[in-house]
């Protein structure tokens, strides 16, 4: 159950990570549209300002207060010294302004072409006007010869304001649409993010509560099992100790060697069974974190002598030679520790050695390291 709960938590974490990524993605999309709107606005506002500025210059240089006015005065007054250089400078500036305006899509290219054609026609007529003045032609003759129909050019200049209003309206609509998209995506991403966060924490809380409940149930089940093993071990140990006592009493009364060996084997089996029961009880204590080690004074010889007697008969059944060798220093010294646990360790080692040795001998050397 704990594994299932852990898998559920991992699944929740994975889903939460995916939702975070989706939220980040939506936020980036909204930021993209916001950035696009900002760039469009900067581009739009800057270009519109420059186009209007250039257009006003073009109107001033070309309109009746500029080139056209000076050209008519030249025809009327025939004052070449006063107007020639001024008119040529105006033509140069008008051409420059037209070239600059051609770079902007906000200005109608057809209108610019009409204005350019009229300016070229005026430029040609300026040369003709100067020639006629030099030849002594009258103002009426010159005017008839160099008349230019600039109606379309002036209309194109006037039409710019109407076209600009329409273009501005279109640009504003596009900006508004992009802003609405960015704002909508941003609001949706925030709402989804908050909603998923609330749902995730709700499910996470439920999962932790479920895991806590399962942990308590597992602890209770483990305690019940430990109590059962302890009680069972106690119930089995009591009659087993009675059997061992009877066998030990019988062993002291029997003189027949064959019968004595049989009793010894039965007594050894009872001791092994008692050891297994003790191991089960210790295992239950380990699971319950109740296993403790004692520190008492003991001699190694007091542990070894019973073991040597117990395993000698088992080794004899397999025709094995069995010996436990103690050095004098070990044999005659006292030690501090837990004799029960040391005895368990030695029993497990010797039991495995005898069990898995098919022929030969089993020798246990005990010395101080």
Secondary structure, DSSP 8 states (H G I E B T S, - for coil): -HHHHHHHHHHHHHHHHHHHHHHHHHHHHHHHHHHHHHHHHHHHHHHHHHHHHHHHHHHHHHSTTTHHHHHHHHHHH--HHHHHHHHHHHHHHHHHHHHHHTT-TTS-HHHHHHHHHHHHHHHHHHHHHHHHHHHT--HHHHHHHS----HHHHHHHHHHHHHHHHHHHHHHHHHHHHHHHHHHHHHHHHHHHHHHHHHHHHHHHHHHHHHHHHHHHHHHHHHHHHHHHHHHHHHHHHHHHHHHHHHHHHHHH---HHHHHHHHHHHHHHHHHHHHHHHHHHHHHHHTT------EEEEHHHHHHHHHHHHHHHHHHTT-EEEEEE-HHHHT-EEEE-HHHHHHHHHHHHHHHHHH--SSEEEEEE---
